[in-house]
Amino acid sequence: MYKNYDIKSAWKKDDFINSSWITYLSDNQREELYNAALSLPDNESDWLNLKKEDIKIPLLQPLLDESNIELDSGRGFVLLKNLGEFEQDESLAYRINWVLALCLGDVIAQNANGEVIGPVKAIVNATDNGADTRGYVSNAELRFHCDGGDVASLLCVRQAPEGGMSTTVSLPTIHNLMLSECPEHLDAMYKGFKLYMRKEGDLESSVVGPIPIFIPLEDDLLSFINIRLMELPFETQGIPMPKNQRLALDAFESIAERVDTKFEFKLESGDMLLCHNFRCMHKRSSFIDHEDPNKCRLMLRLWYNLRNGKVEKMTGSSDRPGYFDKAPYVIRHS
């Protein structure tokens, strides 16, 4: 019934023993990006009216197009380096982020406030269980998950002095290993799990789904999972997860956490990580922040959909705004 997928997005850690997987911007591409960022209107609300055609980056655009191909039909993640120096200039980081976003895909909102660039920084206690707050606002470890939209981007403005490692893992690889080692759990993964939505926006319920983990195509495999949000529908009601689902989810996460399966690295200021949410999962280790609030760890997160990508072809829709399509879009909230 289920089959092994020998595809480019099915990889393991040892496939990245050198730096050939990293994409470096040339000095000329970086200067072009910088000039385009400075040309954005002073009022951030006006940025929302801009289109890809309004941004002139002829040297950089081919590299971004290649990055999207790698995301959609290749390994499923891309690391861009040498984007800029903005540890002390958050405004420039937002501008660069928006230029890249417009030229990569169709941006979607991340929350009920309509925010499209979300600051990832520690503002709540690390012991928060995530039922009412989203994990990226603490310094606690974030378990493996996929985000909203086709692609999640993470731009590093400032890194933590200790910890904060990024990790990604191939979803098709986990599927293939489950097929060979514990195929009895695949039924639960294909049938899917309910997803806790934290009652954001005007959703009628805090729980949606079930959402299938593995989505087979004719010659490909797409996947989607958020482990923590698939546990919370049961925890918030004080009831245990059905045994078959619990065992399947535990087996899935155990395989993902293997040293030879996952790939770990640390983002530096000026790096941007792009992860295709239907190709790979990502996580972040806990971190110890800087004592000076002005030097604390800061990442800028953004979600976008790929134009003419695999998910669009699967759904038959180019209009996939994400969870919070009725929200007014804003770049950020003060």
DOPA-138001 format. One record per residue (C-alpha): residue in one letter; x, z, y. Coordinates in steps of 0.001 Angstrom, whole numbers, plus 500000, padded with zeros to 6 digits. Layout:
BEGIN
aXZY;...
***
This chain:
BEGIN
m500000500000500000;y502774500934502418;k505996498977502840;n509527499369504139;y510278497831507550;d513655496131507954;i513463495621511708;k515830496091514652;s514078499246515811;a514822500922512442;w518239502440513171;k520287505583512534;k522883507488514531;d525871505653513032;d524620502372514508;f525902503642517890;i529483504653517131;n530825502943520267;s529548502326523807;s528335498764523228;w524714499963523425;i525151501179527033;t524273498842529915;y526451499154533009;l525431497705536354;s528171495761538091;d529174496791541598;n527367493733542980;q524180494571541061;r524381498151542244;e524790497059545874;e521832494702545517;l519714497548544118;y520806499848546924;n519875497302549605;a516484496655548004;a515811500394547870;l516621500828551558;s514302497934552436;l511228499755551113;p508733500869553799;d509216504292555343;n505733505383554227;e505703505905550455;s501988505073550236;d502876501528551304;w505110501188548243;l501990501074546081;n501006497760547666;l504277496068546751;k504640493658543836;k507585492448541801;e507708489280543926;d508352491404547024;i511638492732545603;k514664490426545803;i517286491356543207;p518424488011541698;l521638489470540273;l519978492478538658;q516658491021537469;p518116489194534403;l519632492475533219;l516264494223533577;d514541491394531696;e517082491762528883;s516461495509528865;n512738494973528340;i513442492601525445;e515680495260523864;l512920497821524317;d510128495662522957;s511882493770520153;g515218495557519681;r516317499157519165;g513599500545521460;f515705502410524016;v518130501454526800;l520594503469528874;l521365502046532326;k524431503435534111;n525952503105537570;l522610503030539413;g523804505036542390;e525070508323543742;f522187510481544844;e522880514051543745;q522424515014547395;d519922512285548279;e516661512648546366;s514931510209548701;l517316507442547660;a516669508277543997;y512929507838544514;r513506504510546262;i515795503186543529;n513329504360540901;w510475502460542530;v512444499231542915;l513370499337539226;a509805500198538234;l508293497231540059;c510807494875538467;l510451496294534952;g506691496464534406;d503285497770535470;v503478501398536582;i500812503870535402;a499904507381536540;q501215510391534616;n498632513036535459;a495253513759536995;n496817513782540460;g497718510108540111;e501428510845540401;v503598507910539322;i507076509413539765;g507161512927538365;p510015515377539034;v511273516894535781;k512590520338536661;a512186523958535618;i509400525705537532;v507680527820534812;n508815530404532282;a510448528935529188;t508193531055526964;d505078529105528019;n503571527620524835;g502538524369526527;a498773524804526118;d498076524809529839;t501317523443531301;r503307520340530507;g506644520894528813;y508815519045531305;v508265521760533957;s510307524368532058;n513891524669530849;a512792525193527241;e513534522746524460;l511114519833524315;r510372518816520745;f510216515176519718;h507390513259521355;c506251509968522838;d504924509742526405;g502162507672527979;g502369503931528517;d504650501501526721;v507878502786528256;a508987506136529690;s511910506056532119;l514018509054533083;l516354508837536074;c519007511558536294;v519470512891539824;r521275516110538872;q522195517428535430;a522182521060534326;p525527522886534075;e524770523718530441;g522418522095527915;g519788519482528717;m520927517038526037;s518722514000525430;t517941512858521901;t516126509819520582;v515148508820517058;s513722505674515491;l510087505909514391;p510376503045511838;t513382504809510294;i511311507969509816;h508551505861508275;n510978504227505852;l512489507571504822;m509047509088504274;l508155506080502121;s511201506615499908;e511232510435499843;c507696511752500362;p505169508876500265;e502378511358499528;h502385512276503243;l501918508758504590;d498130508759504171;a497827511578506698;m500168509808509117;y498234506539508955;k494851508279509334;g496171510109512389;f495929513374514282;k493872514698517148;l495688514964520491;y495330517814523001;m494988516563526585;r495036519889528513;k491704518999530199;e493408516873532833;g491319514533534953;d487637513970534187;l487989513841530416;e484844515104528677;s486954516955526119;s490450518385525970;v490905516722522576;v490944513006521742;g491529511112518526;p492388511038515735;i495285508794516745;p497212507016513963;i500935507766513880;f501950504487512245;i500404501190513371;p501351498269511088;l501489494739512445;e501979491567510420;d505780491701510576;d506401494847512621;l505601498532512913;l504523500374516046;s504159504151516108;f503043506942518416;i503243510713518138;n503456513889520205;i504115516710517756;r503270519596520081;l500071518029521412;m498935517391517837;e499341521072516959;l497511522426520002;p493957521291519059;f494135523821516235;e496160526551517964;t493843526666520987;q490870527161518645;g492672529723516524;i492308527739513317;p494988526423510949;m495836522748510738;p494608521183507475;k497288521609504816;n497834517891504226;q498371517306507946;r500660520325508328;l502853519262505418;a503010515667506657;l503907516695510210;d506580519110508960;a508132516428506739;f508074513966509643;e509791516369512050;s512328517481509453;i513449513883508906;a513584513272512663;e515874516286513118;r518482515178510584;v521968514838512058;d522402511330510644;t518981510161511869;k518734511279515505;f521054510156518304;e522062512679520978;f523733512153524363;k523745513658527857;l522491511846530921;e524672511950534024;s523725511494537659;g523029507801538224;d521846507180534631;m518406505966533630;l517064506245530091;l514267503877529033;c512365504677525822;h509697502492524236;n507011504976523241;f505906502908520233;r509467502410518903;c511171505782519197;m510617509424520047;h512703511456522442;k513374515138523078;r515455517406525278;s517418520528524449;s516973523731526433;f519237524187529427;i520668526782531785;d520089525808535385;h522298526184538448;e521896529376540460;d521626527339543667;p518069525832543878;n519499522824545704;k521761522059542738;c519228522587539938;r518649519989537236;l516389517178538423;m515156514089536618;l512583511588537846;r510126510428535206;l508046507257535384;w505819505423532891;y505207501684532789;n503585499058530586;l505466495941529511;r504106492581530601;n503378490391527536;g504828493032525225;k503975493959521638;v501425496610522627;e499653494256525016;k499417491633522285;m498175494240519803;t495463495555522134;g494652492158523627;s494686493699527089;s497100493417530001;d495111496110531838;r496161499330530120;p496368501917532912;g496912504963530709;y495141508303530525;f494309508802534176;d493186505403535436;k490547506835537794;a493035508895539773;p494293507724543179;y497915506691542698;v500592508415544748;i504373508269544461;r504739512038544435;h503012515196545589;s504707517586547983;
***
